[in-house]
Amino acid sequence: MTIRELTHWDRPNVSNRQGIFGQSPVSLQEEINRLFDHFYSGTQVRLTDWDKLPAASPAVNISENGKAFKVNVELAGMNPEDVDIEVTNGYLTLKGKKEEETKEEDENYLRREISYGSFYRAIALPEIADSRKAEASFKNGVLSVTVPKKVEAIEKPKKLQIKKAA
């Protein structure tokens, strides 16, 4: 059996096919805009309203050592008062809101990458995390949360005796 016999594509001859959006690149852009508008129509958000969407989740680094888990969260431009942290039911949850400073009336953005608005992030903690002893600190726009491991989960080295073979 040949590859041609195995493929059951009923498609027209590619060389005779016209683009689905016509010949104009502008019509392709118009169709993409229409699709995005349709996608966001359920939330009543248009492409021009990106600044009203929730802020992107902040970047997170999660690490562990022999004694604790550490979560570092990048919160540039925020203050500790802008963030709520909870540890419940095996999850570390972060909620906050980054407010935009007053915008100049005659200011037009050429590029806008800084996100503003509210965010929510939930991070699952392992069962060996002792959430009752979690601590948080904030320095230079980075929130650090340390969750120690339960005492019984911390491995202690065990010295093995070498027995002589008989």
Z-matrix of the N, CA and C atoms (Angstrom, degrees):
N
C 1 1.444
C 2 1.522 1 108.85
N 3 1.307 2 117.13 1 139.55
C 4 1.464 3 121.08 2 -179.36
C 5 1.522 4 110.23 3 -96.16
N 6 1.313 5 115.05 4 165.43
C 7 1.473 6 120.44 5 177.15
C 8 1.515 7 110.64 6 -59.20
N 9 1.311 8 117.14 7 -40.49
C 10 1.461 9 121.28 8 -179.43
C 11 1.532 10 110.60 9 -59.58
N 12 1.327 11 117.84 10 -36.14
C 13 1.468 12 121.11 11 179.55
C 14 1.525 13 111.44 12 -74.59
N 15 1.335 14 117.28 13 -28.29
C 16 1.461 15 120.84 14 -178.96
C 17 1.526 16 112.96 15 -78.68
N 18 1.307 17 117.74 16 -29.14
C 19 1.466 18 120.52 17 -179.36
C 20 1.521 19 109.86 18 -86.67
N 21 1.307 20 114.67 19 128.51
C 22 1.471 21 120.53 20 -176.77
C 23 1.517 22 110.92 21 -110.82
N 24 1.303 23 116.58 22 41.68
C 25 1.452 24 119.74 23 179.69
C 26 1.510 25 109.06 24 -85.18
N 27 1.286 26 115.33 25 124.25
C 28 1.466 27 120.86 26 176.35
C 29 1.516 28 107.98 27 -101.48
N 30 1.288 29 115.95 28 71.99
C 31 1.452 30 118.25 29 -178.61
C 32 1.521 31 109.15 30 -115.64
N 33 1.314 32 115.81 31 149.95
C 34 1.463 33 118.92 32 -179.20
C 35 1.523 34 111.07 33 -67.39
N 36 1.297 35 114.99 34 165.65
C 37 1.455 36 121.28 35 177.80
C 38 1.526 37 108.69 36 -59.07
N 39 1.327 38 116.24 37 121.98
C 40 1.460 39 121.32 38 -173.59
C 41 1.524 40 112.01 39 -59.93
N 42 1.301 41 117.85 40 -36.40
C 43 1.466 42 119.85 41 -176.83
C 44 1.525 43 112.30 42 -68.77
N 45 1.330 44 119.19 43 -22.86
C 46 1.465 45 122.12 44 -179.80
C 47 1.528 46 112.94 45 -95.24
N 48 1.326 47 117.33 46 -5.58
C 49 1.453 48 120.97 47 -174.12
C 50 1.519 49 111.57 48 -82.28
N 51 1.342 50 117.43 49 138.61
C 52 1.459 51 121.52 50 174.40
C 53 1.515 52 108.14 51 -94.65
N 54 1.318 53 116.30 52 158.39
C 55 1.455 54 120.26 53 177.30
C 56 1.515 55 110.57 54 -61.22
N 57 1.334 56 116.29 55 146.80
C 58 1.466 57 119.55 56 -177.32
C 59 1.518 58 112.24 57 -69.35
N 60 1.335 59 118.33 58 -18.00
C 61 1.453 60 121.07 59 -179.72
C 62 1.525 61 111.57 60 -108.79
N 63 1.290 62 117.81 61 14.68
C 64 1.459 63 120.76 62 -179.13
C 65 1.517 64 111.16 63 87.48
N 66 1.303 65 115.61 64 -169.24
C 67 1.459 66 120.80 65 -175.73
C 68 1.524 67 113.35 66 -89.21
N 69 1.299 68 118.61 67 -20.87
C 70 1.456 69 121.84 68 -172.62
C 71 1.532 70 111.46 69 -85.49
N 72 1.347 71 118.43 70 130.63
C 73 1.460 72 120.48 71 174.51
C 74 1.526 73 111.77 72 -62.40
N 75 1.321 74 117.06 73 -27.58
C 76 1.463 75 120.87 74 178.86
C 77 1.525 76 110.29 75 -64.52
N 78 1.329 77 117.14 76 -38.14
C 79 1.462 78 119.21 77 179.66
C 80 1.523 79 110.68 78 -66.63
N 81 1.327 80 117.85 79 -32.99
C 82 1.463 81 120.83 80 175.35
C 83 1.523 82 109.66 81 -64.15
N 84 1.333 83 118.16 82 -45.87
C 85 1.456 84 121.78 83 178.86
C 86 1.526 85 110.89 84 -62.29
N 87 1.325 86 117.73 85 -41.29
C 88 1.463 87 120.88 86 178.33
C 89 1.521 88 110.73 87 -62.58
N 90 1.314 89 117.24 88 -39.92
C 91 1.466 90 120.52 89 179.71
C 92 1.527 91 110.98 90 -68.14
N 93 1.315 92 117.44 91 -39.83
C 94 1.468 93 120.45 92 176.95
C 95 1.525 94 110.07 93 -63.32
N 96 1.321 95 117.55 94 -44.38
C 97 1.467 96 120.73 95 177.18
C 98 1.521 97 111.33 96 -60.15
N 99 1.341 98 116.48 97 -41.62
C 100 1.459 99 120.43 98 178.79
C 101 1.532 100 110.53 99 -62.66
N 102 1.333 101 117.31 100 -41.65
C 103 1.461 102 120.81 101 179.67
C 104 1.525 103 111.34 102 -64.96
N 105 1.338 104 117.49 103 -42.70
C 106 1.456 105 120.16 104 177.40
C 107 1.522 106 111.02 105 -64.38
N 108 1.322 107 117.38 106 -43.18
C 109 1.461 108 120.48 107 177.73
C 110 1.520 109 110.82 108 -60.26
N 111 1.315 110 116.57 109 -40.96
C 112 1.464 111 120.64 110 178.62
C 113 1.526 112 110.50 111 -65.69
N 114 1.338 113 117.24 112 -41.64
C 115 1.461 114 121.63 113 -179.47
C 116 1.521 115 111.38 114 -60.69
N 117 1.335 116 116.93 115 -42.56
C 118 1.456 117 120.81 116 -178.00
C 119 1.523 118 113.53 117 -90.51
N 120 1.323 119 118.31 118 4.26
C 121 1.462 120 119.45 119 -177.90
C 122 1.521 121 111.87 120 -66.76
N 123 1.336 122 118.04 121 -27.97
C 124 1.458 123 120.64 122 178.82
C 125 1.512 124 112.29 123 -67.10
N 126 1.325 125 117.80 124 -28.38
C 127 1.455 126 121.12 125 179.87
C 128 1.521 127 112.00 126 -100.58
N 129 1.332 128 116.90 127 4.22
C 130 1.456 129 122.57 128 -179.58
C 131 1.529 130 111.75 129 57.50
N 132 1.330 131 116.76 130 36.09
C 133 1.456 132 121.82 131 177.08
C 134 1.517 133 108.13 132 -116.99
N 135 1.293 134 116.84 133 127.31
C 136 1.458 135 122.41 134 177.44
C 137 1.524 136 109.02 135 -100.62
N 138 1.312 137 116.31 136 167.24
C 139 1.457 138 119.99 137 -179.47
C 140 1.517 139 112.61 138 -59.87
N 141 1.299 140 117.26 139 -25.92
C 142 1.461 141 120.04 140 179.99
C 143 1.525 142 111.86 141 -80.89
N 144 1.334 143 118.37 142 -4.14
C 145 1.461 144 122.48 143 -176.65
C 146 1.527 145 112.81 144 -107.54
N 147 1.325 146 119.29 145 27.81
C 148 1.463 147 121.05 146 -177.75
C 149 1.516 148 111.82 147 -58.17
N 150 1.335 149 118.64 148 -32.93
C 151 1.458 150 120.33 149 -177.17
C 152 1.523 151 112.54 150 -68.92
N 153 1.336 152 118.05 151 -12.01
C 154 1.457 153 120.95 152 179.36
C 155 1.528 154 112.23 153 -93.14
N 156 1.335 155 117.79 154 -7.16
C 157 1.457 156 121.42 155 177.71
C 158 1.525 157 109.57 156 -75.22
N 159 1.353 158 117.97 157 156.91
C 160 1.464 159 119.24 158 176.22
C 161 1.526 160 110.69 159 -59.74
N 162 1.322 161 116.15 160 149.39
C 163 1.461 162 120.13 161 179.68
C 164 1.519 163 109.69 162 -65.35
N 165 1.286 164 115.52 163 152.86
C 166 1.453 165 120.54 164 177.10
C 167 1.522 166 109.00 165 -63.98
N 168 1.318 167 116.26 166 153.01
C 169 1.455 168 119.77 167 177.10
C 170 1.517 169 109.54 168 -62.60
N 171 1.315 170 117.16 169 139.54
C 172 1.461 171 119.10 170 179.72
C 173 1.531 172 110.98 171 -68.15
N 174 1.318 173 115.91 172 152.90
C 175 1.465 174 121.35 173 178.45
C 176 1.526 175 109.48 174 -68.80
N 177 1.339 176 116.08 175 141.12
C 178 1.459 177 121.81 176 -174.75
C 179 1.527 178 109.89 177 -132.51
N 180 1.330 179 116.35 178 137.52
C 181 1.464 180 122.83 179 168.26
C 182 1.518 181 107.19 180 -114.84
N 183 1.328 182 117.27 181 131.53
C 184 1.459 183 121.97 182 178.74
C 185 1.524 184 107.52 183 -122.23
N 186 1.341 185 115.78 184 128.38
C 187 1.460 186 119.93 185 179.95
C 188 1.523 187 109.29 186 -138.91
N 189 1.321 188 114.78 187 169.49
C 190 1.456 189 119.42 188 176.16
C 191 1.519 190 108.54 189 -145.85
N 192 1.317 191 114.47 190 154.33
C 193 1.454 192 120.88 191 170.15
C 194 1.522 193 106.41 192 -130.16
N 195 1.300 194 118.56 193 -166.12
C 196 1.459 195 120.59 194 -176.82
C 197 1.513 196 114.51 195 -65.35
N 198 1.335 197 117.77 196 -20.49
C 199 1.459 198 120.33 197 -173.35
C 200 1.520 199 115.38 198 -114.99
N 201 1.344 200 118.36 199 -20.86
C 202 1.467 201 118.82 200 -172.61
C 203 1.524 202 111.89 201 -156.81
N 204 1.337 203 113.56 202 165.19
C 205 1.466 204 122.82 203 170.88
C 206 1.522 205 106.26 204 -104.42
N 207 1.324 206 116.28 205 143.31
C 208 1.459 207 119.63 206 -179.90
C 209 1.521 208 108.83 207 -129.70
N 210 1.327 209 115.68 208 131.58
C 211 1.459 210 122.71 209 178.41
C 212 1.526 211 107.38 210 -119.05
N 213 1.325 212 116.45 211 119.52
C 214 1.461 213 121.88 212 175.34
C 215 1.519 214 108.12 213 -108.73
N 216 1.324 215 116.34 214 129.07
C 217 1.462 216 122.15 215 -176.47
C 218 1.523 217 108.58 216 -121.88
N 219 1.331 218 115.93 217 126.96
C 220 1.461 219 120.95 218 -179.99
C 221 1.531 220 109.47 219 -82.43
N 222 1.326 221 115.83 220 115.23
C 223 1.467 222 121.63 221 -177.93
C 224 1.528 223 110.28 222 -130.11
N 225 1.311 224 116.37 223 53.43
C 226 1.463 225 121.41 224 -178.26
C 227 1.527 226 110.42 225 -58.50
N 228 1.312 227 115.50 226 136.47
C 229 1.458 228 121.02 227 177.81
C 230 1.514 229 114.11 228 81.66
N 231 1.329 230 117.01 229 6.30
C 232 1.463 231 120.12 230 -179.79
C 233 1.522 232 109.72 231 -114.92
N 234 1.333 233 115.05 232 162.47
C 235 1.454 234 122.72 233 175.96
C 236 1.520 235 108.61 234 -112.56
N 237 1.328 236 118.07 235 158.85
C 238 1.473 237 119.88 236 179.09
C 239 1.529 238 113.07 237 -56.22
N 240 1.331 239 117.05 238 -30.08
C 241 1.470 240 120.42 239 -179.44
C 242 1.526 241 112.36 240 -68.98
N 243 1.327 242 117.30 241 -17.05
C 244 1.464 243 121.62 242 -178.13
C 245 1.524 244 113.03 243 -83.97
N 246 1.342 245 117.57 244 -3.19
C 247 1.464 246 121.52 245 -172.37
C 248 1.524 247 110.19 246 -124.49
N 249 1.334 248 116.72 247 135.99
C 250 1.464 249 123.14 248 172.15
C 251 1.520 250 107.81 249 -110.12
N 252 1.335 251 116.08 250 131.13
C 253 1.463 252 121.60 251 -179.98
C 254 1.520 253 108.02 252 -122.76
N 255 1.339 254 115.91 253 132.99
C 256 1.462 255 121.30 254 175.80
C 257 1.518 256 109.19 255 -136.52
N 258 1.325 257 115.57 256 146.69
C 259 1.459 258 121.26 257 172.57
C 260 1.520 259 105.98 258 -123.34
N 261 1.336 260 116.15 259 106.14
C 262 1.463 261 121.34 260 179.91
C 263 1.518 262 110.36 261 -144.64
N 264 1.319 263 115.44 262 145.57
C 265 1.467 264 122.95 263 175.42
C 266 1.526 265 113.15 264 50.07
N 267 1.324 266 116.51 265 39.11
C 268 1.454 267 120.56 266 176.77
C 269 1.515 268 115.05 267 78.52
N 270 1.325 269 118.17 268 14.21
C 271 1.466 270 121.68 269 179.32
C 272 1.519 271 110.61 270 -127.60
N 273 1.314 272 114.73 271 141.25
C 274 1.451 273 122.23 272 169.41
C 275 1.520 274 105.62 273 -99.04
N 276 1.332 275 117.39 274 116.69
C 277 1.464 276 120.01 275 -178.61
C 278 1.523 277 109.67 276 -112.50
N 279 1.319 278 114.09 277 137.40
C 280 1.458 279 122.31 278 178.94
C 281 1.516 280 108.39 279 -121.60
N 282 1.327 281 116.33 280 127.15
C 283 1.462 282 121.16 281 176.30
C 284 1.514 283 107.76 282 -130.90
N 285 1.309 284 115.50 283 143.98
C 286 1.448 285 117.91 284 178.34
C 287 1.505 286 112.14 285 -171.10
N 288 1.321 287 114.48 286 177.28
C 289 1.454 288 120.27 287 179.50
C 290 1.519 289 108.54 288 -145.09
N 291 1.320 290 114.50 289 129.38
C 292 1.462 291 120.98 290 177.85
C 293 1.518 292 107.70 291 -105.34
N 294 1.323 293 114.95 292 114.18
C 295 1.461 294 121.10 293 -177.49
C 296 1.521 295 110.36 294 -87.09
N 297 1.321 296 115.63 295 141.51
C 298 1.458 297 120.86 296 176.23
C 299 1.521 298 108.79 297 -83.24
N 300 1.326 299 114.92 298 136.81
C 301 1.454 300 119.09 299 175.65
C 302 1.519 301 108.52 300 -69.16
N 303 1.309 302 117.22 301 163.59
C 304 1.458 303 121.88 302 -177.89
C 305 1.525 304 110.74 303 -55.19
N 306 1.321 305 115.60 304 131.71
C 307 1.463 306 121.63 305 -179.64
C 308 1.522 307 109.09 306 -94.49
N 309 1.314 308 115.25 307 138.64
C 310 1.459 309 120.70 308 176.24
C 311 1.525 310 108.94 309 -69.24
N 312 1.319 311 117.00 310 139.67
C 313 1.466 312 121.76 311 -177.87
C 314 1.521 313 112.99 312 -63.44
N 315 1.333 314 117.22 313 -36.92
C 316 1.466 315 119.59 314 -176.14
C 317 1.533 316 112.28 315 -96.19
N 318 1.328 317 117.22 316 16.72
C 319 1.461 318 121.56 317 -177.10
C 320 1.530 319 110.45 318 -93.22
N 321 1.319 320 116.36 319 126.55
C 322 1.461 321 122.29 320 175.83
C 323 1.517 322 108.35 321 -117.57
N 324 1.329 323 116.13 322 126.00
C 325 1.459 324 120.50 323 -179.12
C 326 1.520 325 110.88 324 -75.68
N 327 1.315 326 116.24 325 136.16
C 328 1.455 327 122.06 326 171.33
C 329 1.523 328 109.58 327 -93.32
N 330 1.318 329 116.27 328 -28.90
C 331 1.460 330 122.40 329 176.25
C 332 1.523 331 106.83 330 -153.13
N 333 1.317 332 116.69 331 135.70
C 334 1.454 333 120.27 332 -178.27
C 335 1.524 334 108.75 333 -136.54
N 336 1.332 335 116.47 334 108.72
C 337 1.453 336 121.64 335 -177.64
C 338 1.520 337 112.78 336 -117.22
N 339 1.316 338 118.00 337 -15.61
C 340 1.459 339 120.82 338 -179.53
C 341 1.523 340 108.21 339 -78.01
N 342 1.332 341 115.62 340 126.61
C 343 1.462 342 118.68 341 -178.52
C 344 1.527 343 110.09 342 -97.71
N 345 1.314 344 114.63 343 145.39
C 346 1.454 345 122.72 344 178.33
C 347 1.515 346 107.59 345 -127.71
N 348 1.315 347 115.69 346 160.35
C 349 1.451 348 120.54 347 178.52
C 350 1.516 349 110.66 348 120.92
N 351 1.314 350 116.06 349 -166.87
C 352 1.457 351 120.87 350 -176.68
C 353 1.521 352 110.54 351 -92.29
N 354 1.328 353 114.92 352 156.21
C 355 1.460 354 120.83 353 176.28
C 356 1.519 355 109.30 354 -141.23
N 357 1.316 356 115.27 355 159.25
C 358 1.462 357 123.05 356 177.81
C 359 1.518 358 106.88 357 -145.10
N 360 1.300 359 117.16 358 131.63
C 361 1.458 360 120.84 359 179.38
C 362 1.515 361 108.01 360 -140.18
N 363 1.333 362 118.00 361 128.71
C 364 1.460 363 123.18 362 177.40
C 365 1.523 364 108.08 363 -118.33
N 366 1.321 365 115.82 364 127.60
C 367 1.460 366 121.82 365 -178.03
C 368 1.519 367 107.96 366 -120.22
N 369 1.334 368 116.55 367 121.69
C 370 1.462 369 121.51 368 179.35
C 371 1.524 370 109.50 369 -71.60
N 372 1.324 371 115.45 370 134.30
C 373 1.459 372 120.94 371 177.54
C 374 1.527 373 109.30 372 -103.97
N 375 1.323 374 118.01 373 145.49
C 376 1.464 375 120.05 374 177.03
C 377 1.528 376 110.92 375 -67.06
N 378 1.317 377 116.57 376 160.28
C 379 1.469 378 120.58 377 -178.95
C 380 1.518 379 112.50 378 -62.65
N 381 1.315 380 117.36 379 -26.24
C 382 1.466 381 119.98 380 -178.27
C 383 1.529 382 112.77 381 -80.47
N 384 1.325 383 118.34 382 0.08
C 385 1.468 384 121.74 383 177.46
C 386 1.522 385 109.64 384 -78.04
N 387 1.313 386 116.62 385 133.25
C 388 1.462 387 122.37 386 178.59
C 389 1.528 388 108.27 387 -96.15
N 390 1.322 389 115.86 388 84.28
C 391 1.469 390 121.30 389 -172.99
C 392 1.528 391 112.91 390 -63.84
N 393 1.336 392 117.96 391 -22.10
C 394 1.471 393 120.34 392 179.90
C 395 1.530 394 111.91 393 -67.14
N 396 1.334 395 116.44 394 -20.35
C 397 1.466 396 120.14 395 -177.43
C 398 1.529 397 112.56 396 -108.30
N 399 1.317 398 117.18 397 17.71
C 400 1.468 399 121.08 398 -179.16
C 401 1.525 400 110.50 399 -67.24
N 402 1.332 401 115.71 400 144.63
C 403 1.461 402 122.07 401 178.43
C 404 1.516 403 109.27 402 -134.54
N 405 1.342 404 115.66 403 150.76
C 406 1.466 405 120.21 404 -179.89
C 407 1.521 406 109.80 405 -131.65
N 408 1.338 407 115.10 406 146.09
C 409 1.464 408 121.24 407 174.41
C 410 1.524 409 108.06 408 -141.08
N 411 1.331 410 115.68 409 159.19
C 412 1.464 411 121.29 410 -176.39
C 413 1.518 412 108.36 411 -134.80
N 414 1.344 413 116.16 412 123.47
C 415 1.461 414 119.88 413 -179.51
C 416 1.522 415 109.50 414 -149.10
N 417 1.335 416 116.30 415 129.80
C 418 1.471 417 122.70 416 176.18
C 419 1.529 418 113.14 417 52.77
N 420 1.318 419 117.53 418 41.00
C 421 1.460 420 121.02 419 176.85
C 422 1.515 421 115.02 420 78.46
N 423 1.335 422 117.48 421 10.60
C 424 1.465 423 121.16 422 178.41
C 425 1.522 424 108.73 423 -121.14
N 426 1.324 425 115.58 424 122.97
C 427 1.454 426 122.31 425 175.33
C 428 1.524 427 107.56 426 -89.67
N 429 1.335 428 117.37 427 128.09
C 430 1.466 429 122.26 428 178.22
C 431 1.517 430 108.61 429 -116.83
N 432 1.328 431 115.94 430 123.01
C 433 1.459 432 121.59 431 177.14
C 434 1.523 433 107.17 432 -116.24
N 435 1.333 434 116.10 433 125.03
C 436 1.458 435 121.67 434 178.62
C 437 1.518 436 108.38 435 -112.38
N 438 1.324 437 115.76 436 125.44
C 439 1.461 438 121.87 437 178.61
C 440 1.526 439 106.84 438 -120.08
N 441 1.357 440 117.27 439 108.81
C 442 1.459 441 118.93 440 -178.63
C 443 1.532 442 111.83 441 -67.25
N 444 1.328 443 114.78 442 157.63
C 445 1.464 444 120.07 443 174.27
C 446 1.524 445 108.02 444 -83.29
N 447 1.330 446 116.30 445 151.74
C 448 1.459 447 120.52 446 176.70
C 449 1.524 448 108.83 447 -62.67
N 450 1.323 449 115.79 448 146.43
C 451 1.461 450 120.91 449 -175.12
C 452 1.521 451 111.29 450 -56.10
N 453 1.318 452 117.16 451 -42.30
C 454 1.471 453 119.85 452 -178.24
C 455 1.528 454 112.52 453 -68.24
N 456 1.325 455 117.43 454 -16.65
C 457 1.467 456 120.90 455 -179.44
C 458 1.526 457 112.44 456 -87.65
N 459 1.317 458 116.65 457 -16.67
C 460 1.462 459 119.63 458 -178.88
C 461 1.523 460 108.53 459 -79.34
N 462 1.306 461 115.63 460 118.52
C 463 1.462 462 120.58 461 -178.06
C 464 1.521 463 110.65 462 -75.98
N 465 1.325 464 113.77 463 133.67
C 466 1.454 465 119.49 464 174.70
C 467 1.520 466 107.32 465 -105.25
N 468 1.313 467 116.92 466 139.75
C 469 1.463 468 117.77 467 -179.62
C 470 1.527 469 111.07 468 -63.91
N 471 1.310 470 114.96 469 142.09
C 472 1.460 471 120.74 470 179.59
C 473 1.521 472 107.86 471 -116.44
N 474 1.299 473 115.61 472 125.08
C 475 1.463 474 121.37 473 179.40
C 476 1.521 475 108.04 474 -82.53
N 477 1.309 476 116.22 475 128.40
C 478 1.461 477 121.39 476 179.34
C 479 1.524 478 109.72 477 -100.91
N 480 1.319 479 114.85 478 136.88
C 481 1.462 480 121.05 479 174.79
C 482 1.517 481 108.46 480 -87.52
N 483 1.289 482 115.85 481 135.72
C 484 1.460 483 120.27 482 178.40
C 485 1.521 484 108.10 483 -92.69
N 486 1.321 485 115.24 484 121.98
C 487 1.465 486 120.58 485 179.26
C 488 1.520 487 108.78 486 -93.75
N 489 1.304 488 114.59 487 144.19
C 490 1.454 489 119.55 488 177.35
C 491 1.511 490 108.87 489 -79.40
N 492 1.307 491 114.91 490 136.16
C 493 1.466 492 119.84 491 178.70
C 494 1.518 493 109.17 492 -72.32
N 495 1.321 494 116.22 493 143.25
C 496 1.465 495 120.63 494 -178.41
C 497 1.500 496 113.00 495 -81.18
